[in-house]
């Protein structure tokens, strides 16, 4: 079976292993993101999040520590710890996230739409304050709390 790609905000996500596929609730999501993509600084209250970089260069902030990582590198964002990333490569980035319990997977699926073509969706620009509020409310239903802004370009 070939998983259906989803468009989640300005990214493309494919659920490679669903939390419902096995007995331990492991979920693996494949992400393709554009240059500059950065979610708000956030906390997962119910699950650790593991990132494995496949392509591109990323800047991560995990519990006030900044890391620059690239292909083959892995970072753990423990449950309860504020974290975010920013895709720093002009061509964007490609990575996997691994979680358990399914909250992050369900959050992505709640907001995503089926991809209508290959690649990334058309960029939508900066979200409105109302869209940010709606995103935060949906995130909270899945144990995710926004605690700060996305990362910006280093000047």
Secondary structure, DSSP 8 states (H G I E B T S, - for coil): -----EEETTEEEEEEE-TTTSSS-EEEEEEEE-TT----SEEESS--EEEEEEES-EEEEETTEEEEE-TT-EEEE-TT--EEEEE-STT-EEEEEEEESSHHHHHHHHH-EE-SSSS------S--HHHHHHHHHHHHTTTEEE-S-------
